[in-house]
Amino acid sequence: MAAPLTAGKLRDMTVAELRSQEEQLADQIFRLRFQVAASQVENPARLHLLRKDLARVKTVLREKAIAAETETRA
């Protein structure tokens, strides 16, 4: 299992990379939910970690959107 994404690493990514990461995490969560429902998952706590990572990605995307909006107003 990969190490959790840190906000620092995410802030260094471009918006396109973050969107890609967001899609990948959402897909992993979707697939893992089915495995949990069928009791076929080795580590059910992984779902919790993936959700946290997705929240971090969305937070950084929002920060970047606010920063871009602020720059256009100035």
Helices and strands as residue ranges (DSSP letters): H 7-11, H 15-37, H 45-73
